[in-house]
Amino acid sequence: MVRCQALAGKFPRARVRSLVHHRAHQTYAFAASGSEEAAVLVVDSLGETQTTTIALGRQPSPGRPVVRTLHAIDDPASLGYVYGAVTMHLGWRRGDEEGTVMALAALGDPARFRPLFAHAVRTTHAGFLVASELFPPRTLRRGAARVTPRFIAETCPPRRPDEPVEQVHRDLAAALQERTEMVLIHLARIARRRTGSSRLCVGGGVAANCVGIGRIVEEGVFEEVFVPPAPGDSGTAIGAAAAVHLATAPQPLTGIEGACYLGPSWTSPAVDWERWPGLRTQPLTSDRARLELLADQLAQGRIVGLFQGRVEAGPRALGNRSILASPLSEGVVDRLNATVKFREPFCPFAPVVLEERAGEYFTLGQAAPFMSMASQVTIKAREQIPAIVHANGTARVQTVGPDQNPFLHAVLDAFARRTGAPVLINTSLNIKGKPICGTPEMALDCLSSSGLDALLLEDWWVTKR
């Protein structure tokens, strides 16, 4: 109440409107897709009481999307809760490092704990149930247990973050991931049956599980699958604003469809270079000079940070706050993990590819502009760029068209002219445990404190002395 009063004092003409959590997810996922009609599946940990919803989205006129919920699953049946609980049990941060567990899963054997998870998350005609004897109902008490003594007895003791990763941890992650994929496919089939739509939009934190989304695509449940760039709770800010606009304003909704570069920009950053005496700067006078230099350096094996334009919405770096590297460079994945990102050695790196040539390397069969789905790779990819292929034979691909990010598209084209490969490694411009570099100062700190070779900071080429 005190906070509301403080906000009212600063914004006396503002009005507060309540909105159901999953409605925000649904509105964003559907509006961002630009579809005239689609099934909308939201899977997360928890809204108010809902953990999973299936809705039908329609757009009777441009800019006026309407979403209607058809089915809901309530707590304690929560796929996001289970994944987060096992993430914590394995020694990583719930709500932040589920992606690490997803990467670890590729190194394990799911058969070891397959029966356990088949019992833990049981599919039903209407969705799924979670076994309370393995995952206790959530409470608001800080430090409350998220797995039961029985779960520990049937798997392994909790792993501390400083302890080594053993085979039992790999196998537990593998079984968790396999069951998550099976449940997601099951929910997608329910969504197809209840809506009759041939296109699917997916939102909620579990939609960030790119391997699971890729499995839905592979299964062919829908003709096309769409995940917005910020499917988790950060995207609900967009969805809530869109829903209120649609309910109160006569103007059509704009600015959301296909948009991912929604944050602030520093087109001419005013930088106090004296703060980084170990760095050397070179101004670049044109986009052509910028992209040709960047492509040259990447082709020579340099690892380069890219800071340009507006910050990406969501958790993925999509070419404006990225670290780029050549997938042709020997040992590049080990170097990135050990000296640049400072993260676990088993974590893979995503490829970014020219959209018009994606089919040469990836079998996904649809555009993936927001790096939101894993794809199987072709023989050509395995032979030419094995660095981007994870242990499970997939890659979390980002496709780039000339209209989506013209500069990155041009860099990929220039790199392809030099090397024959229209593919680069793309990871976020940050190091483990720190946010993506939203300001020039953050980017320069990242360069000076990591194994990055150089940074393209708008019109400046920055290297170490």
C-alpha positions in Angstrom: 0.0 0.0 0.0 2.9 2.4 0.9 4.5 1.8 -2.5 1.2 2.4 -4.3 0.8 5.7 -2.5 4.3 6.7 -3.4 3.6 5.9 -7.1 0.4 7.8 -6.9 2.3 10.8 -5.6 4.7 10.7 -8.6 2.0 9.9 -11.2 -1.2 11.5 -10.0 -3.1 10.8 -13.2 -2.1 7.1 -13.4 -4.6 4.3 -12.7 -3.7 0.8 -11.5 -5.4 -2.1 -13.3 -5.1 -5.7 -12.2 -4.5 -8.4 -14.8 -4.3 -12.1 -14.5 -0.7 -13.3 -14.9 -1.3 -15.8 -17.6 -3.4 -13.2 -19.6 -0.3 -11.1 -19.8 1.8 -14.0 -21.1 -1.0 -15.0 -23.5 -1.4 -11.4 -24.9 2.3 -10.9 -25.5 2.9 -14.3 -27.1 0.0 -14.0 -29.5 0.4 -10.2 -30.3 4.1 -10.6 -30.9 3.5 -13.4 -33.4 1.3 -11.3 -35.7 -0.9 -14.3 -36.4 -4.6 -14.0 -37.4 -5.3 -17.1 -35.4 -3.3 -19.4 -33.2 -3.4 -21.7 -30.2 -1.6 -20.1 -27.2 0.1 -22.4 -24.7 1.5 -20.8 -21.5 3.6 -23.0 -19.2 5.4 -21.6 -16.2 5.9 -22.1 -12.4 2.9 -20.1 -11.1 0.7 -17.2 -11.9 -2.0 -16.5 -9.2 -3.1 -20.1 -9.1 -2.6 -21.1 -12.8 0.5 -23.0 -13.9 -0.6 -23.9 -17.4 -3.2 -22.4 -19.8 -4.4 -23.1 -23.3 -6.1 -20.3 -25.1 -7.3 -19.4 -28.6 -6.0 -16.2 -30.1 -7.8 -14.4 -32.9 -7.1 -11.1 -34.6 -10.4 -10.0 -36.2 -8.8 -6.8 -37.4 -5.2 -5.6 -37.6 -3.8 -4.5 -34.2 -6.8 -5.9 -32.3 -5.8 -9.3 -31.0 -8.2 -11.2 -28.7 -7.2 -14.1 -26.5 -9.7 -16.4 -24.9 -8.7 -19.0 -22.3 -10.1 -22.5 -23.0 -8.4 -24.6 -20.4 -6.3 -24.1 -17.2 -4.2 -26.3 -14.9 -3.7 -25.0 -11.4 -1.0 -25.4 -8.7 0.3 -27.8 -7.5 0.6 -29.3 -11.0 3.4 -27.2 -12.2 6.1 -28.2 -14.7 8.1 -25.0 -14.0 8.1 -25.8 -10.3 9.4 -29.3 -10.8 12.2 -28.1 -13.1 13.2 -25.3 -10.7 13.2 -27.7 -7.8 15.5 -30.2 -9.5 17.7 -27.3 -10.6 18.1 -26.3 -7.0 18.7 -29.9 -6.0 21.5 -30.1 -8.6 23.2 -27.0 -7.1 22.2 -24.2 -9.5 20.0 -21.2 -8.9 16.2 -21.8 -9.4 14.7 -19.2 -11.8 18.0 -18.4 -13.3 20.1 -21.4 -14.2 17.6 -23.9 -15.5 19.4 -23.5 -18.9 22.5 -25.0 -17.3 20.6 -28.1 -16.3 19.1 -28.3 -19.8 22.7 -28.3 -21.2 23.9 -30.9 -18.6 21.0 -33.2 -19.6 22.7 -33.9 -23.0 25.5 -35.7 -21.1 23.4 -38.0 -19.1 21.3 -41.2 -19.5 17.6 -40.6 -18.8 16.9 -44.3 -18.4 18.3 -44.3 -14.9 15.6 -42.1 -13.5 13.0 -42.4 -16.2 10.5 -44.4 -14.0 10.9 -41.9 -11.2 9.9 -39.0 -13.4 7.1 -40.9 -15.1 5.6 -41.2 -11.7 6.6 -37.7 -10.6 4.8 -35.9 -13.5 2.0 -38.1 -14.8 0.1 -37.0 -17.9 -3.7 -37.1 -18.0 -6.3 -36.5 -20.6 -6.6 -32.9 -19.4 -2.9 -32.2 -18.8 -0.7 -33.6 -16.0 -0.3 -34.1 -12.3 2.7 -33.8 -10.0 3.3 -36.4 -7.3 3.3 -34.7 -3.9 5.3 -37.5 -2.3 8.3 -36.4 -4.5 7.6 -32.6 -4.9 5.8 -31.2 -1.9 3.2 -28.4 -2.5 4.9 -25.0 -2.5 4.7 -22.7 0.5 5.7 -19.0 0.9 8.1 -19.8 3.8 11.6 -19.0 2.9 13.9 -22.0 2.6 11.0 -24.5 2.4 12.0 -27.8 0.9 11.1 -28.3 -2.8 11.9 -32.0 -2.9 10.9 -34.6 -0.4 13.2 -37.1 1.6 11.8 -39.8 -0.7 13.0 -37.9 -3.8 16.5 -37.6 -2.2 16.5 -41.2 -1.3 15.6 -42.3 -4.8 18.1 -40.0 -6.6 21.1 -38.4 -4.8 21.9 -36.0 -1.9 21.6 -32.3 -2.8 24.7 -31.1 -4.6 26.4 -27.9 -3.4 27.5 -25.4 -6.1 31.2 -26.0 -5.3 31.0 -29.8 -5.6 31.9 -31.6 -8.8 29.3 -32.7 -11.3 29.0 -36.5 -11.2 27.3 -39.0 -13.5 24.3 -39.2 -11.2 23.7 -35.5 -11.6 23.9 -35.8 -15.4 21.5 -38.7 -15.4 19.0 -36.8 -13.1 19.2 -33.8 -15.5 18.6 -36.0 -18.5 15.5 -37.7 -17.0 14.1 -34.3 -16.0 14.6 -32.9 -19.4 13.2 -35.9 -21.2 10.1 -35.8 -19.1 9.7 -32.1 -19.6 9.8 -32.6 -23.3 7.2 -35.4 -23.2 4.8 -33.3 -21.1 5.3 -30.2 -23.4 4.5 -32.3 -26.5 1.5 -33.7 -24.7 0.2 -30.2 -23.8 0.8 -29.1 -27.4 -1.4 -32.0 -28.6 -4.1 -30.9 -26.2 -3.8 -27.3 -27.5 -4.2 -28.5 -31.1 -7.2 -30.6 -30.2 -9.0 -27.9 -28.2 -8.3 -25.0 -30.6 -8.1 -26.6 -34.0 -5.4 -24.1 -35.0 -2.4 -25.0 -37.1 -0.1 -22.5 -35.5 1.1 -22.4 -31.9 2.3 -19.5 -29.7 4.1 -20.5 -26.5 4.8 -18.3 -23.4 5.8 -18.6 -19.8 9.1 -19.5 -18.2 9.1 -23.1 -19.5 9.0 -21.7 -23.0 12.6 -20.8 -22.5 13.4 -24.5 -22.7 14.6 -24.4 -26.3 15.1 -28.1 -26.5 11.5 -28.8 -25.5 10.2 -26.2 -28.0 12.4 -27.8 -30.7 10.8 -31.2 -29.9 7.3 -29.7 -30.4 8.4 -28.5 -33.8 10.0 -31.8 -34.7 6.8 -33.7 -33.7 4.8 -31.8 -36.3 1.9 -31.1 -34.0 1.6 -27.6 -35.5 2.7 -26.3 -38.9 4.6 -23.5 -37.1 5.6 -22.7 -33.6 6.3 -19.2 -32.3 8.0 -18.1 -29.0 8.3 -14.4 -28.3 11.8 -13.0 -27.4 10.9 -12.6 -23.8 8.6 -15.6 -22.9 9.3 -15.4 -19.2 8.1 -13.0 -16.6 10.0 -10.1 -18.1 7.7 -10.3 -21.1 4.6 -9.9 -18.9 5.3 -6.2 -18.7 4.8 -6.0 -22.5 1.8 -8.3 -22.3 0.1 -6.3 -19.5 0.6 -3.0 -21.2 -0.8 -4.5 -24.5 -3.8 -6.0 -22.7 -4.7 -2.8 -21.0 -4.3 -0.8 -24.2 -6.6 -3.2 -26.0 -9.2 -2.9 -23.3 -9.1 0.9 -23.0 -7.8 2.5 -26.2 -9.5 2.9 -29.6 -6.1 2.9 -31.4 -4.8 -0.5 -32.7 -1.9 -2.2 -31.0 1.5 -1.5 -32.7 5.2 -2.0 -31.9 5.0 -5.6 -30.6 4.8 -7.8 -33.7 8.2 -9.3 -34.5 9.9 -6.8 -32.3 12.9 -7.8 -30.1 15.2 -4.7 -30.0 13.1 -2.7 -27.5 15.6 -1.4 -24.9 17.7 1.8 -24.8 20.4 2.7 -27.2 23.6 4.8 -27.1 24.1 5.8 -30.7 27.0 8.2 -29.8 28.1 7.0 -26.4 30.0 9.6 -24.4 32.7 7.5 -22.7 35.4 8.5 -20.2 38.1 6.4 -21.8 40.6 7.3 -19.0 38.7 4.8 -16.8 40.2 2.0 -19.0 43.9 2.9 -19.6 44.6 -0.6 -20.8 42.3 -0.2 -23.8 43.0 1.2 -27.2 40.4 2.8 -29.4 40.0 3.3 -33.2 37.0 5.3 -34.7 35.3 3.8 -37.6 33.6 6.1 -40.1 31.0 3.9 -41.9 28.9 0.8 -41.5 30.9 -0.8 -44.3 34.1 -0.2 -42.4 32.6 -1.6 -39.2 31.2 -4.8 -40.8 34.3 -5.5 -42.9 36.7 -5.1 -40.0 34.5 -7.2 -37.8 34.2 -10.0 -40.4 38.0 -9.9 -40.9 38.7 -10.2 -37.2 36.2 -13.0 -36.7 37.6 -14.9 -39.7 41.1 -14.7 -38.1 39.7 -16.3 -34.9 39.2 -13.3 -32.7 36.4 -13.3 -30.1 34.6 -10.0 -30.4 31.9 -8.2 -28.3 29.3 -6.4 -30.3 27.5 -3.4 -28.8 25.1 -1.7 -31.2 21.6 -0.2 -31.4 18.9 -1.0 -28.9 19.1 -3.6 -26.2 17.3 -6.9 -26.9 14.2 -7.8 -25.0 14.4 -11.1 -23.2 17.3 -13.4 -22.1 18.9 -14.0 -25.5 21.5 -11.8 -27.2 20.3 -11.4 -30.7 23.1 -9.4 -32.3 23.0 -6.1 -30.5 24.6 -7.1 -27.2 26.4 -10.2 -28.4 29.8 -11.9 -28.2 30.6 -13.3 -31.7 33.2 -15.9 -32.6 34.0 -18.1 -35.6 32.8 -21.7 -35.2 35.7 -22.7 -37.4 38.3 -21.8 -34.8 39.9 -24.7 -33.1 39.0 -24.9 -29.4 36.7 -21.9 -29.5 34.0 -23.4 -27.3 36.6 -24.3 -24.5 38.1 -20.9 -24.8 34.7 -19.1 -24.6 33.6 -21.1 -21.5 37.0 -20.9 -19.7 38.2 -17.4 -20.4 35.3 -15.3 -21.6 32.1 -16.5 -20.0 33.6 -18.2 -17.0 31.0 -20.9 -17.0 30.7 -24.7 -16.9 32.7 -26.5 -19.7 29.7 -28.5 -20.9 27.6 -25.4 -21.8 27.1 -25.1 -25.6 27.0 -22.0 -27.7 24.3 -21.0 -30.1 24.8 -20.5 -33.8 23.5 -17.5 -35.7 23.0 -18.1 -39.4 21.8 -16.3 -42.5 18.0 -17.1 -42.7 18.3 -17.8 -46.5 21.0 -20.5 -45.9 19.7 -22.0 -42.6 18.5 -25.1 -44.3 22.0 -26.1 -45.3 22.9 -26.6 -41.6 19.7 -27.0 -39.6 16.6 -29.2 -40.1 14.2 -27.0 -38.1 12.2 -26.0 -41.2 11.1 -22.6 -40.0 12.5 -19.3 -39.0 13.9 -18.9 -35.5 14.7 -15.2 -35.1 14.7 -15.2 -31.3 17.0 -18.2 -30.6 14.1 -19.9 -28.9 14.2 -23.4 -30.3 16.8 -26.2 -30.7 17.2 -27.8 -34.0 18.8 -31.0 -35.3 21.8 -30.3 -37.6 22.7 -31.6 -41.0 25.7 -33.6 -42.0 27.2 -30.4 -43.5 27.0 -28.7 -40.1 28.6 -31.7 -38.3 31.5 -31.7 -40.8 32.0 -28.0 -41.3 31.1 -26.4 -38.0 31.0 -29.1 -35.2 31.7 -26.5 -32.6 28.0 -25.4 -32.6 26.6 -29.0 -32.2 25.8 -29.9 -28.6 26.2 -33.4 -27.2 22.6 -34.3 -28.0 23.1 -33.4 -31.7 21.1 -30.1 -31.6 21.9 -26.4 -31.7 19.9 -23.5 -30.4 19.8 -21.7 -33.7 19.1 -18.0 -34.5 18.1 -17.2 -38.0 18.7 -13.6 -39.3 17.0 -12.0 -42.2 18.1 -8.8 -43.9 15.2 -6.8 -42.4 15.5 -8.2 -38.9 19.0 -7.0 -38.1 20.6 -5.6 -41.3 24.1 -5.1 -39.7 24.3 -8.7 -38.3 23.0 -10.1 -41.6 25.7 -8.2 -43.5 28.4 -9.4 -41.1 27.3 -13.0 -41.6 27.4 -12.5 -45.4 30.9 -10.9 -45.2 32.1 -13.8 -43.0 30.7 -16.3 -45.4 32.6 -14.6 -48.3 35.8 -15.1 -46.3 35.3 -18.6 -44.9 32.4 -20.2 -46.8 30.4 -20.6 -43.7 27.4 -18.2 -43.1 27.3 -19.1 -39.4 28.8 -17.5 -36.3 28.7 -18.4 -32.6 26.5 -15.9 -30.8 26.4 -15.6 -27.0 25.4 -12.7 -24.7 27.7 -9.9 -24.0 28.4 -10.6 -20.3 30.2 -13.0 -18.0 28.5 -15.6 -15.8 26.6 -14.1 -12.9 26.4 -10.6 -14.4 23.6 -9.0 -16.5 23.8 -8.5 -20.2 25.8 -5.3 -20.9 23.2 -2.6 -21.2 25.6 0.4 -21.2 28.9 1.2 -22.9 30.6 1.2 -19.5 29.4 -2.3 -18.8 30.7 -3.5 -22.2 34.1 -2.0 -21.6 34.3 -3.6 -18.2 33.4 -6.9 -19.8 36.2 -6.5 -22.4 38.8 -5.5 -19.8 38.0 -8.3 -17.3 37.5 -11.3 -19.7 39.2 -13.0 -22.5 37.5 -11.0 -25.2 39.9 -9.9 -27.9 38.0 -6.8 -29.0 34.8 -4.9 -28.7 32.9 -3.1 -31.5 31.2 -0.3 -29.5 28.9 1.5 -32.0 31.5 3.4 -34.1 34.5 2.5 -32.0 36.8 -0.5 -32.4 38.3 -1.2 -28.9 41.1 -3.6 -28.2 43.6 -4.3 -25.4 47.0 -2.7 -25.3 
